[in-house]
Amino acid sequence: MAKGITVTSAIITISGSLDEVVAGTMIEEKVPLSLDILNREILLVYAIDLNVSSPDGIAATDTLTTASMSTTSRTTIGSISNTNVLGTAQKSIRAAGFLDAGVGFQEVSPETPTSNALDYCGIVSTNDFFVQLQGVNNTNLQGVSWRMWCARARVSADIYAALVQGETLSA
C-alpha cells in the first residue's frame, strides 16, 4: 500500500442498478458514501463491474447501450480517457446498411491491470460517486447493473488535500 494511506475496513461491495426513464436520454445516479471527511477518509476502489442491457436489434439501424462510473457528476457518458471516470461498459449492434438486425459487439479493456498487479485502481475522495447510462437509437428502455469492490481508508492531510482538489477539478 502507498505511503500515507491506511486501510480502515475490509473489502466491501456497493451494488446498484439504473434504468433509463426516457429512451435515448442520458440518466445519472448519485451514490452517497458517507465518508468521514473530518478524519480524511477516502474510498479505495479495487474493481468495478458494469453490466449494460443488450441494445435493440433494429434492421438498418446502429444501436448502443453505454454506461460509465465516475468520481464526479457528468453531463455525458465518460470514457477511460477522462480522469474522473473509474470504468465504462458498452454493447452495440452494427446494422446500418443491412436489411437484418446486424451484428452485436461488446467492448471491454482486457489490457486493464488485474487486482494482483495493483493495490487499487481508483480513489473516491469526496462523499459520493456517480453512474451514468444512455442508450442510442433504441426503442426500449436500457439499463445497467453495477458493482464496486472497495475499502475505506484514511490518508495524511497533504494527500487528502491533493486528492480532493484533483477530484474536484476533474469535473
Summary of the structure (lengths in Angstrom):
residues: 171
radius of gyration: 17.8
end to end distance: 26.7
largest distance: 60.6
contacts: 531
relative contact order: 0.35
helix: 9%
strand: 46%
